[in-house]
Amino acid sequence: MSLLLSELTICRSNWPDYRDPTTTREVVVAGVSIGGAKPVVIAGPCAVESYDQTLSTARAVARAGGRLLRGGAFKPRTSPYSFQGLGAEGLAILRAVGEETGLGIVTEVQDPRLVEQVAETADMLQIGSRSMQNFPLLVEAGRSGRPILLKRGFSATLDEWLCAAEYIAREGCRDIVLCERGVRRSVSWSHARSELDLDVIGPARHATPLPVIGDPSHATGNWAEVEEASRAVLVAGAHGLLVEVLPPDMQRVDLQCDPMQGVSVETLGRIMCFASRRSVSLPTGGGAILSEADAW
């Protein structure tokens, strides 16, 4: 184990109740336990673009058996001219849709100044890949009183990812779920947005009792690859999935945010069916975690 990991309170070596690698600290979000024996699928639109679009997607998620709805009111985009989300209006839509469908709300916060506002709507705060090392944001999120979904930065090492989680835990919040969303490698750009790093799931689970899930939508960037990637994530030992869904009766060309990532309602149903038949297993071979120096 690296020196960095040996100092972290979220690691098994410093958390006596969870030294056994077969144990996981379950995180409960709107009555849904993440980290238990069965995988959990969090699904919904990439971005909240309208009330009707969000409601129709939420109803489709509920019909498929989902209990947690993802959807961005604030969207960090590479181009400053791309759709940035509806902001406060998007939060109001999520709140209304959550009340209408009974689904728990998982949504991103990207500004420390907005944590309190977003937490009034969200049952779980999402820290996106680009924000993984926004340390003031991590601190404020840790103080929010909400569970946190922490995405791995797309060039972050395991050490850096866990250190980011420690910033949240230091503020008194240990209701943290880690999310692998793909890492950027030069060789992947010819065929995929990122490389889904299945190899990190085992070491992460051996290092910490925090639940680990995967985001095949952002990792692949292509709806046609999401179903197979979802199966691979679960077989690799993840506790669940974060999946984008194409709103029913909408064309991809009409969407303003990542239109090629969302799976159809039918595909979501197959993913949910596969997840429901599986039990979460502990990956083998993850006990030896190299330090960054050892890796070289």
N, C-alpha and C positions, 0 to 999 in steps of 0.2 A: 504494500500500500504506500502511496506517495505521502510525503510530509504534509502536503496540503490537506489531503483527505483525513489524515490522522488527527487533525485539529478540529474537524467539523462535528458539531453535536448531532447532526442528522445522520451520521454514519453509524453503522451497527456497532463498531468498536467502542463508541461513546454513548450508546443507547442500550443500557442493560436489558430492557424488556424485549429487545428485538435482535439480540445477537445471533439467534438461530436464523440462518438464511431462508428457511422455509416460511418465516413469519412476515407479514406485511401490516403496516399501520393503515387501516382502512380510513378513507376520507368520505364523509357523508355529505352529499350535495342534494338539497331538496328531497330528502328521504331516500336517495339512491346511494348505495355504498360502492365506492370505487376502491378496488384492492382486495375484494373478497374472492370467493371461489369461482365466480362466473364473470366473464368479461362484460364491460359496459360500453355501449356505443353512444357517443354524443354526436348528434347529427343536425344539420340545418343548412341554411343558405350561407354563402361566403359573407355577403353583406346584406344588411337590412336596407332594401331599396324602396319598399312601399309596404303599407299595412296588408294589402291583399296578397302580395307576393310572400310575405313572411307568414301570414296566417295559413295559406294553402300549403306551404312547405311544412309548417309545424303540424298540421293535421295529418299530412302524409307520414311524418316521423312517428306520430302517435299511433297511427294505424299499423305501422310496421313493428310496433312494440317498443319504440324509444320512449324514454322518460326525461331526457335532457336535450334541450334545444341550443345549438350554437348559432351565432349570427353576430356580425360586427356592426355596431353603430358608429364606431370610430375606426377608420381603416388607414393604417400606415402604408403608403404606396411609394414605389420607387420614383415615379414621376410626380412632381408637384401639380401637374395638370390633370392627373387621373382622378377619378371619383374617390373622395376621401371619406365617404359615409355621410349619413344624415345627422350625426351628432346627437344633440338632445332630443330631436324629433325621433331618431332611431331608437333611443332608449325608451321613449314613451310607447312606441310601437311594440317593442319587446315586452314591456310591462303589460300592455293590453293583451297581447297574444298569449303570454304566460298565464294570465288570468282566464282567458278563454279556453285554453287547452289543458291547463294543469301541468304543463311541462316546466321543469326547472330551467333557468336561463344561465347560459355560459357566454360571456361576452368580454371583449378585449378592452383594456385600459392602457393608454400609452403616454399619459401625462400625469405626473404626480399631483398636479392641481385638480385633476378630475376624478381622483380615486373615490372620494366621498360621494360624488354625484353618481358615478357608475355603480358603486356598491349599493345604492338605494334601490336599483333595479335588479342587479345581477345576484344570482345565488352562488355563482363562482366567478371570480375575476381571472381573466386570461392575460398572461404576460406573453407577448408575441416574440418571435425569434429575434427581430431587430431590437427588442427592448430587454433582452436577457441580461445585459450588463448595464442597464440604466439603473444605477444603484439607488438614487433618490426615489425612483419609482418602486423598486423592490421594497425599500423601507416603508414607504407609505402603504403599499399593498399589504405588507405584513401587519400593519396597524389597523386594517380596515374591518377586521372581524369576519371576513369572508374567506372560504377556501380559495386556494390559488392554483391555477393551471399554469405551469411554467414550461414554456417551449424552449427547446435547446436552440441556441444560436446556430446559424447554418455553417459556421466555421469553428464552433466551440469544442474544446476537449471535454472529456468527462469531468476532469477536475474543475474546469471553469463552470460547467453546468451545475455541479453540486455546490460550488462556492456561491453561485447566484442564489440557490435555494437556501443556503445558510443565512444570507442577508435577510430573507423573509422570516426564517425561523427565529433569528435573534430578536425580532420584534414581538415574539410570543405566539406566532402562528406556525403550527406544524401540520396543518391541514393543507398539504402541498401535494399535487400530482405532477409528475414529470412527463413531458411529452416530446418524444423524438419525432422531428418533422423533416428529416432529410438534411444531409450535409452537402455543401457545394464542392465539387471536384471538377477540374478542368476536363477530365475524360467523360463526364456525364452530359455535358452540354449538347452533344450531338443527338441525344436521344431522350433526355429527361431533364426536368427542371433541377432536380437534385438527386443524390443517391440516398436511398432509404437505408440508414445504417442499422441493420438488424443486429450487427455484432455488439452494439452498445447496450442492448437490453439486458443481457445476462450480467455483465459487469456492473451495470447500474443497480440491478436488483440485489446483487451480492453485496454491493457497497452500502446501500441504504434501504430501510424498510418502507420508504415512500413508494406509493404505487407508480408504475411506469406504463404509459399508453403510447400509441403511435398515431401519426397523422399522415395517412397514405395519400391524401388529396394534394397537399402541398409538396410532398416528397416527389410525386410523379408529375404533377401538373397536367395530368391527362386522365380524363374520366375513364377511358377504356382500360387503364392499367390499375385503377384503384381497387377493384374487387380482388384481383390476385394479390396485390400488395397488402390488402387487409388481412387476407388469409395468412400470408407470410408473417405479418406482425404478431398475430395471435399464436401461431405455431411457435414463434420465437420466444414466447413467454410473457407477452405484454398483458396488462390488466384490462385493456380496452382500446377503443379507437375514437378518433375525431374525424368525422367524415362530412364533406360538403355535398349537398343535395341540390340537384336542378329543380327549381320550383315547378310543380305540375302545370301543364298547359302554357309554359313559357318557352320561347326559343332562346337558344344560347346567344344569338345575335342581339337580343333585347336586354341582356344583362350588362351592367356597368363594371362588374368586378369579377375577374378570373372566370370567365364563362366556360372555359374548357375543363374545369376541375370537377364540377358537380356531377355526381352519378344520378342516373334516373331513379325514380321511385321503385321500379322493378329491381334494379340492381341493389338498392338499399335493402330491399326485402330479403334478397339472397344473402347479403352480408350479415344482416340481423339473424337470419336463420342459422348460418354457419356459427356465429358467435354464441347463439343460444345452446348449441349442441356441444360446445367445448367447455372444459374446465381449465382454469389458469394453472399452468405448470411452471415449475422453477427450472430455468435453463441450467444445464450442467456446464462445467468448465469456466465459470465466471468468477471463481474465487481469487485468482491471481490477477491483481490489478496493477499494471505498470505505472510508475511515475512517468512524467513527460521526459525526464532525463533518461530513465531506463529505456524508453522506447527508441532512443537513438543510440 
